Amino acid sequence: MRILFMHNNFPGQYRRIVEHIKDKPGIEMVAATLESNEQKFRPRRVSYKPHREPSQKTHPALVSTERAVIMGQAAFKSLLPLQKRGYKPDIILSHSGWGANMFLKDIFPDAKLLTYYEWYYHSRNSDGDFLREEAYDPNGEMRIRMKNTPILQDLAAMDWGQCPTQFQHSKFPSIFRDRLSVLHDGVDTNFFKPDPAAKHTIGNITLSADDEVITYVARGMEPYRGFPQFIETVSKLQKMRPNVHAIVLGNDRVAYGSARQDGKTYKEWALEEFQPDMDRLHFLGLQPLNVFRTLMQISSAHVYLTVPFVLSWSMLEAMSAGALIVGSDTEPVRELITDGENGVLVPFWEPDAIAEKLNHILENKKEYAGLRKAARDHIVDKYSIKDLLPQYWQLIESVANGSHI
């Protein structure tokens, strides 16, 4: 079977399935990705690069559409040499949202297209307006609606699709949902597992599960993942507990949403605004998975805050490693966390309440041991790659041979 992967930041969501099928006989893999993607991977690489940015004269609501078309054009051009040499994939596994998929069915009309969907944008009752004190103006609503243009093109062209969670699936138009399987990428539960002996050293401080350790992980530091609320929470908690340490993994950038208008990063602003004790607040940047795992193993409570948006892998991996999740009481978190059973839910907007809950957890660690075990059990039962990767491969085969369509 010839498989073409299409992902701006390959391997991304395809990392585990590539590992799962790499030694299967008769599998030939090619991966198309951005030229700027520096990751190393096994499949043969095809690189593409947009030749320009959208025009400054483009209607604001169409900027995202023009950017997607330019991306799709770049991907199309990069694949032409393969096509001219007779390459014909049996199936294309594509990641939706950026526009790279837009012309795949034009260059490979006979290939089956199985597309991975993370998000469908809405201006109301969704991620954007959750953070706003007032409704979007009409221009804002237009821009958000038009961000779906490349996604709608993908939905129209696909033979089948998948979403990682029920919540994300629910955001797509009802006319497409029956052709979108809910299938998560899965968690390596053998790698992400508890270790009571785990320790991590920061400078001259060595921390273990016996210490008071609060953790926070995100790609960036922005309101979408509750970063300002977390820093305010830490500042309050430090005043309650003189021995607590908070550890942040992530880069000082905006991964989702918009930057501040004053030019400051959210980290700079939050540290100025809430004045936490920096001797007990540690920013470690991005770290390898084994460091992340160790931090989850020693964590007294892992704080995961998010607006109604894409659910992070890190929350599931933290659960698998035995961390106690203190998560925002928002839809994506509620899909996995039941308050008081396998984690703790807290109000996104209330750092006082979050700090009080964390204080109680640190004062009564043993009371929460059952929640940690239940969290790991839930991931092992429902999200382990041991079970999900065979299901994923079965879906790929069935779409490729037409039996699933």
VOPAGU-2260 file (C-alpha; in pm, 1 decimal, decimal comma):
REM VOPAGU-2260
SITE   aa  ch    i         X         Y         Z
SITE  MET   A    0       0,0       0,0       0,0
SITE  ARG   A    1     128,9     343,1     -94,8
SITE  ILE   A    2      53,9     599,4     176,1
SITE  LEU   A    3     107,2     972,8     132,2
SITE  PHE   A    4     105,5    1179,3     452,0
SITE  MET   A    5      29,5    1551,4     431,7
SITE  HIS   A    6     106,3    1757,4     743,8
SITE  ASN   A    7     271,9    2098,6     777,1
SITE  ASN   A    8     460,0    1978,7    1085,2
SITE  PHE   A    9     491,7    1607,1    1011,5
SITE  PRO   A   10     487,9    1367,1    1188,1
SITE  GLY   A   11     247,1    1545,7    1426,3
SITE  GLN   A   12     -58,0    1328,8    1485,6
SITE  TYR   A   13      87,6    1061,3    1256,6
SITE  ARG   A   14     397,1     983,8    1463,4
SITE  ARG   A   15     250,7     679,1    1635,9
SITE  ILE   A   16      79,4     525,4    1333,8
SITE  VAL   A   17     402,9     557,5    1133,0
SITE  GLU   A   18     585,0     363,4    1404,6
SITE  HIS   A   19     305,0     107,4    1410,3
SITE  ILE   A   20     313,6      29,5    1037,1
SITE  LYS   A   21     676,2     100,8     942,3
SITE  ASP   A   22     775,1    -267,9     934,6
SITE  LYS   A   23     458,2    -403,3     776,6
SITE  PRO   A   24     533,1    -570,2     441,7
SITE  GLY   A   25     421,6    -386,1     130,5
SITE  ILE   A   26     395,5     -43,3     295,0
SITE  GLU   A   27     552,0     250,7     109,1
SITE  MET   A   28     534,3     586,5     286,7
SITE  VAL   A   29     592,7     940,4     160,3
SITE  ALA   A   30     546,6    1249,9     377,9
SITE  ALA   A   31     485,8    1600,0     241,8
SITE  THR   A   32     560,4    1878,2     488,2
SITE  LEU   A   33     676,9    2238,1     512,8
SITE  GLU   A   34    1034,2    2307,8     411,4
SITE  SER   A   35    1082,4    2481,7     748,1
SITE  ASN   A   36     991,2    2164,7     940,2
SITE  GLU   A   37    1321,0    2055,0    1097,9
SITE  GLN   A   38    1197,8    1724,5    1240,7
SITE  LYS   A   39    1359,1    1400,7    1124,8
SITE  PHE   A   40    1135,6    1111,9    1023,4
SITE  ARG   A   41    1139,4     778,4     844,1
SITE  PRO   A   42     913,3     824,7     538,4
SITE  ARG   A   43    1056,3     972,6     220,2
SITE  ARG   A   44    1024,9    1350,0     241,2
SITE  VAL   A   45     868,7    1599,0       1,5
SITE  SER   A   46     901,1    1964,0     107,4
SITE  TYR   A   47     687,2    2261,6      12,5
SITE  LYS   A   48     714,2    2632,8      82,4
SITE  PRO   A   49     455,0    2905,3      16,9
SITE  HIS   A   50     598,2    3155,9    -230,2
SITE  ARG   A   51     440,1    3463,0     -68,7
SITE  GLU   A   52     215,0    3597,4     204,0
SITE  PRO   A   53    -144,4    3706,9     132,5
SITE  SER   A   54    -175,8    4042,8     -38,1
SITE  GLN   A   55    -227,1    4347,9     180,9
SITE  LYS   A   56    -513,0    4441,8     -52,4
SITE  THR   A   57    -705,8    4121,4      20,0
SITE  HIS   A   58   -1035,7    4160,3     203,6
SITE  PRO   A   59    -966,4    4093,9     575,5
SITE  ALA   A   60   -1220,4    3812,2     584,1
SITE  LEU   A   61   -1039,9    3641,8     294,3
SITE  VAL   A   62    -681,6    3661,8     422,3
SITE  SER   A   63    -699,2    3314,6     579,5
SITE  THR   A   64    -850,4    3176,5     258,7
SITE  GLU   A   65    -579,2    3328,3      39,5
SITE  ARG   A   66    -311,9    3194,7     275,5
SITE  ALA   A   67    -466,7    2847,4     249,3
SITE  VAL   A   68    -477,0    2861,9    -132,0
SITE  ILE   A   69    -111,2    2967,9    -142,5
SITE  MET   A   70     -24,7    2678,6      89,9
SITE  GLY   A   71    -224,3    2436,4    -123,5
SITE  GLN   A   72     -52,4    2562,4    -436,7
SITE  ALA   A   73     288,9    2506,1    -277,3
SITE  ALA   A   74     196,0    2151,9    -175,7
SITE  PHE   A   75      55,8    2080,8    -523,4
SITE  LYS   A   76     374,9    2200,0    -695,0
SITE  SER   A   77     594,9    1993,8    -462,5
SITE  LEU   A   78     405,8    1674,9    -549,8
SITE  LEU   A   79     402,3    1728,1    -928,5
SITE  PRO   A   80     745,6    1568,3    -988,0
SITE  LEU   A   81     630,1    1254,5    -805,6
SITE  GLN   A   82     309,3    1242,5   -1006,6
SITE  LYS   A   83     495,3    1288,3   -1336,4
SITE  ARG   A   84     717,6     991,8   -1247,0
SITE  GLY   A   85     407,1     777,1   -1210,1
SITE  TYR   A   86     363,3     788,3    -834,1
SITE  LYS   A   87       4,4     712,8    -732,0
SITE  PRO   A   88     -78,9     682,3    -362,2
SITE  ASP   A   89    -349,1     437,8    -260,9
SITE  ILE   A   90    -447,8     661,8      28,9
SITE  ILE   A   91    -358,9    1009,7     151,9
SITE  LEU   A   92    -359,9    1079,4     525,1
SITE  SER   A   93    -396,1    1454,6     553,0
SITE  HIS   A   94    -419,0    1700,5     841,5
SITE  SER   A   95    -683,6    1966,9     784,9
SITE  GLY   A   96    -678,5    2337,9     850,6
SITE  TRP   A   97    -385,2    2501,5     672,7
SITE  GLY   A   98    -486,2    2450,6     310,6
SITE  ALA   A   99    -211,6    2207,2     210,5
SITE  ASN   A  100    -478,2    1948,6     123,0
SITE  MET   A  101    -679,9    2178,9     -98,4
SITE  PHE   A  102    -571,2    2039,4    -435,5
SITE  LEU   A  103    -475,4    1681,5    -345,3
SITE  LYS   A  104    -771,3    1531,3    -529,0
SITE  ASP   A  105    -670,5    1726,4    -839,4
SITE  ILE   A  106    -322,7    1581,9    -852,8
SITE  PHE   A  107    -415,7    1232,9    -724,9
SITE  PRO   A  108    -784,3    1188,6    -821,1
SITE  ASP   A  109    -785,7     811,1    -768,2
SITE  ALA   A  110    -634,2     815,9    -419,1
SITE  LYS   A  111    -859,3     774,8    -117,7
SITE  LEU   A  112    -842,3    1069,1     122,2
SITE  LEU   A  113    -859,9    1014,6     499,7
SITE  THR   A  114    -839,5    1351,8     671,9
SITE  TYR   A  115    -766,8    1434,5    1036,1
SITE  TYR   A  116    -977,2    1724,0    1168,6
SITE  GLU   A  117    -900,5    1912,5    1488,1
SITE  TRP   A  118   -1134,7    2211,3    1482,2
SITE  TYR   A  119   -1422,1    2386,5    1309,3
SITE  TYR   A  120   -1446,9    2756,9    1393,4
SITE  HIS   A  121   -1747,7    2932,6    1547,5
SITE  SER   A  122   -1781,8    3292,7    1658,7
SITE  ARG   A  123   -2036,9    3205,9    1928,5
SITE  ASN   A  124   -2044,4    2947,0    2206,7
SITE  SER   A  125   -1689,2    2844,7    2128,3
SITE  ASP   A  126   -1325,1    2927,4    2193,0
SITE  GLY   A  127   -1311,2    3287,9    2074,7
SITE  ASP   A  128   -1610,2    3436,6    2252,5
SITE  PHE   A  129   -1530,1    3242,8    2572,5
SITE  LEU   A  130   -1242,8    3486,7    2627,6
SITE  ARG   A  131   -1433,1    3799,3    2529,0
SITE  GLU   A  132   -1639,8    4028,5    2747,9
SITE  GLU   A  133   -1853,9    4129,4    2451,0
SITE  ALA   A  134   -1967,4    3968,3    2127,0
SITE  TYR   A  135   -1758,1    3988,1    1812,0
SITE  ASP   A  136   -1838,1    4272,5    1577,4
SITE  PRO   A  137   -1968,9    4169,5    1232,2
SITE  ASN   A  138   -1622,3    4189,9    1077,1
SITE  GLY   A  139   -1484,8    3956,7    1341,7
SITE  GLU   A  140   -1764,0    3708,5    1282,2
SITE  MET   A  141   -1695,4    3719,4     908,1
SITE  ARG   A  142   -1324,7    3647,9     959,4
SITE  ILE   A  143   -1396,9    3352,2    1186,5
SITE  ARG   A  144   -1652,7    3201,3     950,0
SITE  MET   A  145   -1415,2    3230,3     656,3
SITE  LYS   A  146   -1137,5    3049,7     847,6
SITE  ASN   A  147   -1344,7    2738,3     778,9
SITE  THR   A  148   -1303,2    2768,7     400,4
SITE  PRO   A  149   -1006,2    2528,3     367,2
SITE  ILE   A  150   -1167,3    2295,1     620,2
SITE  LEU   A  151   -1489,6    2286,6     419,0
SITE  GLN   A  152   -1288,4    2214,6     105,0
SITE  ASP   A  153   -1129,2    1921,3     287,8
SITE  LEU   A  154   -1466,9    1795,5     408,0
SITE  ALA   A  155   -1603,6    1806,9      54,0
SITE  ALA   A  156   -1302,6    1625,8     -93,4
SITE  MET   A  157   -1245,2    1359,1     171,6
SITE  ASP   A  158   -1348,6     997,2     143,7
SITE  TRP   A  159   -1354,3     974,4     523,0
SITE  GLY   A  160   -1239,8    1177,1     823,2
SITE  GLN   A  161   -1149,8    1144,3    1186,7
SITE  CYS   A  162   -1162,1    1362,2    1498,0
SITE  PRO   A  163    -973,1    1285,5    1820,0
SITE  THR   A  164   -1253,5    1360,3    2069,9
SITE  GLN   A  165   -1631,9    1369,8    2085,7
SITE  PHE   A  166   -1622,6    1738,9    2177,8
SITE  GLN   A  167   -1416,7    1832,3    1871,6
SITE  HIS   A  168   -1640,5    1612,4    1655,7
SITE  SER   A  169   -1947,4    1798,4    1785,5
SITE  LYS   A  170   -1817,5    2129,3    1648,8
SITE  PHE   A  171   -1838,3    2016,1    1285,4
SITE  PRO   A  172   -2151,6    2070,9    1074,0
SITE  SER   A  173   -2402,9    1792,9    1130,8
SITE  ILE   A  174   -2412,5    1702,9     759,8
SITE  PHE   A  175   -2051,1    1578,9     784,0
SITE  ARG   A  176   -2044,4    1412,8    1125,9
SITE  ASP   A  177   -2158,2    1070,2    1005,6
SITE  ARG   A  178   -1844,6    1054,8     791,5
SITE  LEU   A  179   -1609,2    1152,2    1074,3
SITE  SER   A  180   -1489,8     872,6    1301,2
SITE  VAL   A  181   -1403,3     969,5    1658,8
SITE  LEU   A  182   -1064,0     808,4    1707,4
SITE  HIS   A  183    -788,8     949,6    1927,0
SITE  ASP   A  184    -418,8     921,8    1840,9
SITE  GLY   A  185    -367,9     728,6    2164,1
SITE  VAL   A  186    -127,0     738,6    2457,9
SITE  ASP   A  187     179,8     520,9    2511,0
SITE  THR   A  188      74,2     394,5    2853,0
SITE  ASN   A  189     389,1     183,2    2888,5
SITE  PHE   A  190     602,4     496,8    2859,3
SITE  PHE   A  191     372,2     730,1    3052,7
SITE  LYS   A  192     332,9     539,2    3376,9
SITE  PRO   A  193     373,8     624,0    3746,5
SITE  ASP   A  194     712,6     601,6    3916,0
SITE  PRO   A  195     708,7     670,1    4293,2
SITE  ALA   A  196    1089,1     700,0    4290,6
SITE  ALA   A  197    1101,0     972,6    4023,8
SITE  LYS   A  198    1302,2    1286,9    4097,1
SITE  HIS   A  199    1385,6    1603,3    3907,1
SITE  THR   A  200    1658,3    1855,9    3981,7
SITE  ILE   A  201    1627,5    2227,2    3905,6
SITE  GLY   A  202    1944,3    2413,1    3996,3
SITE  ASN   A  203    2026,6    2306,6    4351,1
SITE  ILE   A  204    1672,8    2183,7    4425,0
SITE  THR   A  205    1577,4    1818,4    4382,8
SITE  LEU   A  206    1203,6    1753,3    4385,0
SITE  SER   A  207    1010,9    1428,7    4427,5
SITE  ALA   A  208     654,1    1317,1    4488,4
SITE  ASP   A  209     712,5    1386,6    4858,7
SITE  ASP   A  210     739,3    1757,8    4784,3
SITE  GLU   A  211     467,8    2009,7    4698,5
SITE  VAL   A  212     490,6    2039,3    4320,2
SITE  ILE   A  213     236,1    2207,5    4092,2
SITE  THR   A  214     286,0    2159,9    3717,0
SITE  TYR   A  215     160,4    2337,9    3405,6
SITE  VAL   A  216     233,4    2240,9    3044,3
SITE  ALA   A  217     139,6    2411,7    2716,9
SITE  ARG   A  218     301,0    2489,5    2381,7
SITE  GLY   A  219     277,0    2861,8    2451,8
SITE  MET   A  220     174,5    3096,6    2728,8
SITE  GLU   A  221    -158,6    3251,6    2642,2
SITE  PRO   A  222    -519,5    3294,6    2760,1
SITE  TYR   A  223    -644,0    2999,2    2549,6
SITE  ARG   A  224    -469,8    2765,4    2794,7
SITE  GLY   A  225    -540,5    2975,7    3102,9
SITE  PHE   A  226    -182,8    3094,0    3152,6
SITE  PRO   A  227    -273,4    3427,9    3319,6
SITE  GLN   A  228    -508,3    3246,2    3556,5
SITE  PHE   A  229    -237,4    2993,8    3638,9
SITE  ILE   A  230      21,2    3259,2    3730,7
SITE  GLU   A  231    -233,5    3442,1    3947,4
SITE  THR   A  232    -319,1    3109,1    4111,3
SITE  VAL   A  233      48,4    3036,3    4180,8
SITE  SER   A  234      97,6    3379,8    4335,3
SITE  LYS   A  235    -195,0    3319,6    4571,5
SITE  LEU   A  236     -94,1    2961,7    4651,9
SITE  GLN   A  237     262,5    3062,4    4736,2
SITE  LYS   A  238     127,9    3288,9    5010,0
SITE  MET   A  239     -65,3    2994,0    5156,7
SITE  ARG   A  240     214,1    2738,5    5131,1
SITE  PRO   A  241     576,9    2843,6    5182,5
SITE  ASN   A  242     717,1    2516,8    5042,6
SITE  VAL   A  243     521,1    2485,3    4720,0
SITE  HIS   A  244     705,3    2488,0    4386,6
SITE  ALA   A  245     538,3    2549,4    4050,0
SITE  ILE   A  246     694,5    2425,8    3725,3
SITE  VAL   A  247     598,7    2549,7    3378,8
SITE  LEU   A  248     686,7    2373,8    3053,1
SITE  GLY   A  249     631,5    2575,2    2736,0
SITE  ASN   A  250     765,3    2862,9    2529,7
SITE  ASP   A  251     703,7    3231,3    2590,0
SITE  ARG   A  252     488,1    3276,7    2281,6
SITE  VAL   A  253     125,9    3267,1    2168,9
SITE  ALA   A  254      39,7    2928,0    2019,8
SITE  TYR   A  255    -335,8    2996,0    2003,0
SITE  GLY   A  256    -522,9    3323,4    1989,3
SITE  SER   A  257    -382,6    3674,8    1957,9
SITE  ALA   A  258     -80,7    3849,5    2107,0
SITE  ARG   A  259    -120,2    4139,1    2349,6
SITE  GLN   A  260    -169,2    4483,6    2198,4
SITE  ASP   A  261      90,1    4647,0    2427,4
SITE  GLY   A  262     380,0    4442,8    2286,6
SITE  LYS   A  263     439,7    4247,5    2605,9
SITE  THR   A  264     419,6    3870,7    2614,0
SITE  TYR   A  265     159,7    3718,1    2843,0
SITE  LYS   A  266     442,9    3586,3    3058,5
SITE  GLU   A  267     593,4    3933,6    3098,9
SITE  TRP   A  268     254,9    4083,7    3176,9
SITE  ALA   A  269     147,9    3811,5    3422,5
SITE  LEU   A  270     473,5    3819,7    3619,0
SITE  GLU   A  271     449,1    4198,9    3650,4
SITE  GLU   A  272      80,0    4186,4    3739,7
SITE  PHE   A  273      80,3    3906,7    3997,6
SITE  GLN   A  274     436,5    3917,7    4134,5
SITE  PRO   A  275     488,2    3548,3    4215,1
SITE  ASP   A  276     793,5    3434,0    4411,0
SITE  MET   A  277    1034,7    3345,6    4130,9
SITE  ASP   A  278    1246,7    3130,2    4362,5
SITE  ARG   A  279     953,0    2887,3    4365,9
SITE  LEU   A  280     826,9    2933,7    4010,0
SITE  HIS   A  281    1039,2    2757,6    3748,2
SITE  PHE   A  282    1012,3    2808,5    3371,6
SITE  LEU   A  283    1185,4    2519,8    3193,3
SITE  GLY   A  284    1090,2    2593,7    2832,1
SITE  LEU   A  285    1017,9    2296,1    2608,2
SITE  GLN   A  286    1166,7    1969,4    2733,2
SITE  PRO   A  287    1207,3    1613,6    2600,7
SITE  LEU   A  288     926,9    1367,5    2670,7
SITE  ASN   A  289    1124,2    1187,7    2940,3
SITE  VAL   A  290    1155,9    1512,6    3139,2
SITE  PHE   A  291     784,6    1584,6    3095,2
SITE  ARG   A  292     708,5    1231,1    3215,3
SITE  THR   A  293     924,5    1272,8    3525,5
SITE  LEU   A  294     751,4    1598,7    3612,1
SITE  MET   A  295     411,6    1432,1    3583,3
SITE  GLN   A  296     534,4    1149,0    3807,1
SITE  ILE   A  297     639,7    1388,7    4084,1
SITE  SER   A  298     352,1    1634,9    4037,4
SITE  SER   A  299     122,5    1687,8    4335,2
SITE  ALA   A  300    -131,3    1844,5    4099,0
SITE  HIS   A  301    -116,1    1909,2    3725,7
SITE  VAL   A  302    -314,0    2220,4    3633,0
SITE  TYR   A  303    -472,9    2204,2    3288,3
SITE  LEU   A  304    -686,2    2504,0    3193,9
SITE  THR   A  305    -838,7    2551,9    2851,3
SITE  VAL   A  306   -1113,7    2739,7    2675,7
SITE  PRO   A  307   -1357,3    2521,2    2475,0
SITE  PHE   A  308   -1099,7    2419,2    2216,5
SITE  VAL   A  309    -873,7    2136,1    2101,6
SITE  LEU   A  310    -778,2    1905,9    2389,6
SITE  SER   A  311    -402,5    1877,1    2449,0
SITE  TRP   A  312    -217,1    1545,3    2433,2
SITE  SER   A  313     -37,0    1648,6    2752,1
SITE  MET   A  314    -346,5    1612,8    2969,9
SITE  LEU   A  315    -397,4    1249,9    2867,9
SITE  GLU   A  316     -27,7    1173,6    2904,0
SITE  ALA   A  317     -27,8    1331,4    3249,8
SITE  MET   A  318    -323,6    1113,8    3349,6
SITE  SER   A  319    -142,6     805,5    3222,8
SITE  ALA   A  320     167,6     897,0    3426,7
SITE  GLY   A  321     -44,9     910,6    3742,0
SITE  ALA   A  322     -74,9    1287,1    3779,9
SITE  LEU   A  323    -374,6    1438,4    3955,6
SITE  ILE   A  324    -548,3    1662,0    3702,3
SITE  VAL   A  325    -687,6    1991,4    3826,5
SITE  GLY   A  326    -867,2    2091,0    3509,8
SITE  SER   A  327   -1094,7    2370,3    3397,5
SITE  ASP   A  328   -1465,3    2292,6    3408,2
SITE  THR   A  329   -1493,4    2326,9    3030,4
SITE  GLU   A  330   -1630,0    2085,6    2770,6
SITE  PRO   A  331   -1308,3    1930,9    2636,6
SITE  VAL   A  332   -1184,6    1855,2    2989,5
SITE  ARG   A  333   -1520,5    1721,0    3107,4
SITE  GLU   A  334   -1509,5    1460,1    2831,0
SITE  LEU   A  335   -1228,2    1285,1    3018,2
SITE  ILE   A  336   -1245,0    1414,5    3375,3
SITE  THR   A  337   -1533,5    1348,0    3611,1
SITE  ASP   A  338   -1497,0    1570,1    3916,4
SITE  GLY   A  339   -1410,4    1372,1    4226,7
SITE  GLU   A  340   -1375,5    1043,0    4038,5
SITE  ASN   A  341   -1064,1    1065,1    3821,6
SITE  GLY   A  342    -964,3    1427,3    3867,0
SITE  VAL   A  343   -1075,1    1767,3    3993,1
SITE  LEU   A  344   -1264,7    2033,6    3798,6
SITE  VAL   A  345   -1222,1    2402,2    3881,7
SITE  PRO   A  346   -1372,5    2725,1    3740,4
SITE  PHE   A  347   -1151,9    2862,2    3461,8
SITE  TRP   A  348   -1202,3    3225,8    3563,5
SITE  GLU   A  349   -1149,3    3193,6    3940,9
SITE  PRO   A  350    -784,2    3179,5    4053,1
SITE  ASP   A  351    -897,1    3217,2    4415,6
SITE  ALA   A  352   -1101,5    2897,1    4391,0
SITE  ILE   A  353    -822,9    2715,9    4204,4
SITE  ALA   A  354    -568,0    2816,6    4468,3
SITE  GLU   A  355    -798,0    2702,7    4749,8
SITE  LYS   A  356    -848,9    2365,6    4580,3
SITE  LEU   A  357    -475,4    2320,9    4528,8
SITE  ASN   A  358    -413,8    2413,6    4891,5
SITE  HIS   A  359    -658,8    2143,6    4999,9
SITE  ILE   A  360    -494,0    1888,2    4772,2
SITE  LEU   A  361    -147,5    1965,8    4908,3
SITE  GLU   A  362    -276,5    1945,9    5264,5
SITE  ASN   A  363    -449,9    1612,6    5201,4
SITE  LYS   A  364    -244,6    1430,0    4937,4
SITE  LYS   A  365    -346,1    1080,4    5041,7
SITE  GLU   A  366    -716,1    1159,5    4993,0
SITE  TYR   A  367    -653,5    1201,1    4619,7
SITE  ALA   A  368    -452,7     883,9    4555,0
SITE  GLY   A  369    -763,0     705,1    4427,3
SITE  LEU   A  370    -826,8     978,0    4170,2
SITE  ARG   A  371    -475,7     937,1    4031,6
SITE  LYS   A  372    -524,4     563,9    3988,5
SITE  ALA   A  373    -866,8     614,0    3831,3
SITE  ALA   A  374    -720,4     865,6    3585,1
SITE  ARG   A  375    -453,6     622,3    3469,5
SITE  ASP   A  376    -704,0     336,9    3453,3
SITE  HIS   A  377    -928,0     548,8    3230,1
SITE  ILE   A  378    -644,6     618,9    2986,0
SITE  VAL   A  379    -531,5     254,9    2984,4
SITE  ASP   A  380    -888,8     136,4    2922,2
SITE  LYS   A  381    -992,6     393,3    2659,6
SITE  TYR   A  382    -688,5     565,9    2507,9
SITE  SER   A  383    -394,7     323,7    2501,5
SITE  ILE   A  384    -207,9     297,2    2170,8
SITE  LYS   A  385    -210,4     -78,7    2225,8
SITE  ASP   A  386    -581,5     -72,2    2144,6
SITE  LEU   A  387    -618,7     240,5    1930,5
SITE  LEU   A  388    -338,0     189,4    1678,3
SITE  PRO   A  389    -482,1    -141,2    1550,0
SITE  GLN   A  390    -819,3      35,9    1519,0
SITE  TYR   A  391    -653,0     320,2    1329,7
SITE  TRP   A  392    -478,7      81,2    1090,7
SITE  GLN   A  393    -806,4    -100,6    1033,3
SITE  LEU   A  394    -969,6     234,0     945,7
SITE  ILE   A  395    -686,1     319,6     705,1
SITE  GLU   A  396    -714,0     -17,1     530,2
SITE  SER   A  397   -1091,4       1,5     503,0
SITE  VAL   A  398   -1084,9     354,1     356,6
SITE  ALA   A  399    -805,9     256,5     116,6
SITE  ASN   A  400    -996,3     -43,0     -18,4
SITE  GLY   A  401   -1330,8     137,1     -21,6
SITE  SER   A  402   -1508,3     -89,6     224,8
SITE  HIS   A  403   -1554,7     189,2     482,3
SITE  ILE   A  404   -1709,5     436,6     239,9
